[in-house]
Amino acid sequence: MRKILKDNQGFTLIEMMIVLLVISVLLFIAIPNVAKQSKNINNKGCDAFKRMVEGQVQAFRIEEKKYPATVQEMVDKEYLKKDETSCPNGDKLAISADGEVTVAK
């Protein structure tokens, strides 16, 4: 039993500090890149959402024989849900008189 305890080997404090240093450096490199990609994903999600609303505007025009005046009119006539009036990143959508959907930041 005594021999087993004598042969125990572990990491030294210096080795543990080096490992923590390497992990910290990797985190400092990774976190800004993740934040940039998150913003990029939200922008692409907004573009896709805008195109979906453009399709709903065209469906509105075909069925109602006019363009909607506002996004709220599309919600009232159930072309959009109440929570579908802005992009995932929070930017609001607007509809022009000729049916063009724009993102108002």
C-alpha positions in Angstrom: 0.0 0.0 0.0 2.8 2.4 0.8 4.4 1.8 -2.6 1.2 2.9 -4.4 1.1 6.2 -2.6 4.8 6.8 -3.2 4.4 6.3 -7.0 1.5 8.8 -7.4 2.3 11.4 -9.9 0.2 14.4 -10.8 0.4 17.7 -12.5 2.5 20.5 -11.0 1.2 23.9 -10.4 3.2 25.3 -13.4 1.7 22.7 -15.8 -1.8 23.6 -14.6 -1.0 27.3 -15.1 0.2 26.7 -18.6 -2.9 24.8 -19.5 -5.1 27.6 -18.1 -3.1 30.2 -20.1 -3.5 28.3 -23.3 -7.3 27.9 -22.7 -7.6 31.6 -21.9 -5.8 32.6 -25.1 -8.1 30.4 -27.2 -11.1 32.0 -25.6 -9.8 35.5 -26.3 -9.5 34.5 -29.9 -12.8 32.6 -30.2 -15.2 35.0 -28.5 -14.9 38.0 -30.8 -15.3 35.7 -33.9 -18.4 34.2 -32.4 -19.9 37.7 -31.8 -19.1 38.7 -35.4 -20.8 35.6 -36.8 -23.8 36.1 -34.6 -24.3 39.6 -36.0 -23.9 38.2 -39.6 -26.4 35.4 -38.9 -29.0 38.0 -37.7 -28.4 40.1 -40.8 -28.9 37.1 -43.1 -32.0 36.2 -41.1 -33.4 39.7 -41.6 -32.8 39.4 -45.4 -34.6 36.1 -45.5 -37.5 37.4 -43.3 -37.8 40.5 -45.6 -38.1 38.2 -48.7 -40.8 36.2 -46.9 -42.8 39.4 -46.1 -42.3 40.5 -49.8 -44.0 37.2 -50.8 -46.9 37.9 -48.4 -47.2 41.4 -49.8 -47.6 39.9 -53.3 -50.2 37.5 -52.0 -52.0 40.4 -50.4 -51.9 42.3 -53.7 -53.3 39.4 -55.6 -56.2 38.7 -53.2 -57.0 42.3 -52.1 -56.3 44.0 -55.5 -54.1 46.6 -53.8 -50.9 46.9 -51.9 -51.1 47.0 -48.1 -50.6 50.5 -46.6 -48.8 49.2 -43.5 -47.4 46.1 -41.9 -50.2 46.4 -39.4 -52.8 46.0 -42.2 -51.1 42.7 -43.2 -51.4 41.6 -39.5 -55.0 42.6 -39.3 -55.9 40.6 -42.5 -53.8 37.7 -41.2 -51.1 37.7 -43.8 -48.6 38.1 -41.0 -48.6 37.0 -37.4 -48.4 39.7 -34.6 -44.8 38.8 -33.8 -43.8 38.9 -37.5 -43.6 42.7 -37.8 -39.8 43.0 -37.3 -36.6 41.1 -38.1 -35.0 38.7 -35.7 -32.4 41.4 -34.9 -35.2 43.9 -34.0 -35.2 46.0 -37.1 -38.7 47.1 -38.2 -40.1 46.5 -41.6 -41.9 49.1 -43.7 -44.0 48.8 -46.8 -44.0 51.6 -49.5 -46.9 52.6 -51.6 -45.7 50.4 -54.4 -45.4 47.4 -52.2 -41.7 47.4 -51.7 -40.6 46.1 -48.3 -37.7 47.9 -46.6 -35.9 47.5 -43.3 -35.9 50.5 -41.1 -33.0 50.4 -38.7 
